[in-house]
Amino acid sequence: MKTKKAIFLDRDGVLITDTGYINHPDKIQWLYKVPEALQLFKKAGYLLIVISNQSGIARRYFNEKTVNNIHQHMNQHLNTYNSQITHFYYCPHHPGNNIPTEIKKNNPYIKTCHCRKPNPGMILQAQKDYTINLSQSYLIGDKTGDIQAGNSLNIKSIAVLSGQEQTFESTKTWAVCKNLWEASQSIINST
């Protein structure tokens, strides 16, 4: 069976502006040259896999239908550029710390799981679903937890400064780039 290569992407802070818990497609703000970067990756033969913590579900800010609607809206926009995301994986869980008791009560999403980054569960699920060769793949994230998830599986991990974190000195990265566009240039030029 032939394996494939992938670009694993965090969503908020990498593809779209991280404005907090996005609960409606109207709140999507695309970051600099994201469709063009994704188009380059697709032309180079990469699958585009989003891996995103969406604890707003566990916090009861919105539900899974809302997240799926946002992802569908994102792909409709990206379709114009022929740069659609292959698959959106998201973790709806939260371990429960700093969440009010009334929200935790009878909440199936409050739990410790293997999919919430920095755990690599979403990457492993994508690897299984799409027969992905992790050694030929990259992970691009804007938070230390993203990079740690990639590092735990020896994926070349790139930190971008387009999100909330601006320093990655304590985390091993393949590169630190200004944004996804710059990361796409680094990857394409290195292959």
Salt bridges, closest charged atoms under 4 A:
ASP10 OD1 - LYS117 NZ 2.77
ASP12 OD1 - ARG11 NE 2.63
ASP18 OD2 - LYS143 NZ 3.11
ASP26 OD2 - HIS24 ND1 3.49
ASP142 OD2 - LYS143 NZ 3.72
ASP146 OD1 - LYS117 NZ 2.69
